[in-house]
Amino acid sequence: MGLLARLRGSRALRSEFADRAALEGEIARLRGVYLQLVKDCLIGAAYRDPGIDHEQSGPQTPVFRSELRESGLDWPVTAHSMIGNRRMLNLWEVCEDVIARGVPGDFIETGVWRGGACIFMRALLKTYGVTDRTVWVADSFEGLPPPDEEKYPADRGLFLNRFRSLAIPLEEVQDNFRAYGLLDDQVKFLKGWFKDTLPTAPIERLAVLRLDGDLYESTMDALRALYHKLSAGGYAIVDDFHIPACRQAITLNPWRASVRKGSSFPGDAHANRLITCLARRYTTAAAGCPSM
Ligand SMILES: C[S@@+](CC[C@H](N)C(=O)[O-])C[C@H]1O[C@@H](n2cnc3c(N)ncnc32)[C@H](O)[C@@H]1O
């Protein structure tokens, strides 16, 4: 007998079915409550962590401005991520989507600063009871490299290496994971310059590749080493698409064909240019993978 017929015929089954649906609804609701709180703590919105508006030059007294934090336009003084609410929501959607569709692979962020986006990904996996995906945390943990202007003219003048506040030691990032009870063996750290660590990293497959290294060089090093490991149906999220150097790394290279602007991501209301671009692989590895 089919499920519907059985349901019609049995009051006990009907109520068991209703109980299960109610339970699943309650689990989803509680998961949402937890992840919302984790997100708001990670971006510092929960406690109105003051930030520096990095578009302004000269000395500043840090203040909390919700509109900047919404779009990730300031550098929080103590919070664990600078990507802000919208881009964290975008990460949430993308990670849930690959889990729902069973897209195989791990999650990685290349360029983690204090670790907040990776902490969020680990929290999300935990709420779904996912134990077969790793969160990879890739950074120099010493800040950005100086621009190699000869090799990468697009990076000319981008002296982000001079911002010591972007150099967060590995131990501090690990402490941040620990503070949320999320430092475990499903989190793996890749310490060093992307060009040295990513090509040989023991990553088999990725479902989510979040790029946040700011420079052309950093974006290219990550894409060259990892893009071919991205499962069909997975996502590459390009945080820095608004930075011309980074945009060039996307639009002047073979993967440009698979680039979709953030606003075209189904369910993504973030037309904001800083949500930038989401490169989603619709194709299979054989058809879509650039050979570089
Ligand atoms: C803008 S911050 C990342 C922000 C972070 N995603 C967040 O959630 O707040 C950029 C990070 O990229 C790292 N980075 C940039 N280029 C790199 C490279 N070539 N190799 C290693 N780390 C790099 C820096 O050390 C820094 O932590």
The ligand as an ORCA input file, in Angstrom:
! r2SCAN-3c Opt
* xyz 0 1
  C      40.143     40.569      4.198
  S      40.933     39.422      5.210
  C      39.758     38.076      5.269
  C      38.465     38.371      6.030
  C      37.745     37.135      6.524
  N      37.279     36.319      5.461
  C      36.612     37.423      7.485
  O      35.667     36.608      7.567
  O      36.649     38.417      8.193
  C      42.177     38.796      4.122
  C      43.004     37.648      4.682
  O      43.671     37.028      3.587
  C      44.967     36.612      3.981
  N      45.765     36.506      2.742
  C      45.673     37.336      1.652
  N      46.478     36.907      0.681
  C      47.096     35.793      1.130
  C      48.036     34.883      0.538
  N      48.505     35.060     -0.704
  N      48.424     33.822      1.264
  C      47.968     33.632      2.518
  N      47.068     34.466      3.138
  C      46.640     35.533      2.445
  C      45.390     37.659      4.987
  O      46.352     37.167      5.891
  C      44.066     38.027      5.682
  O      43.875     37.264      6.851
*
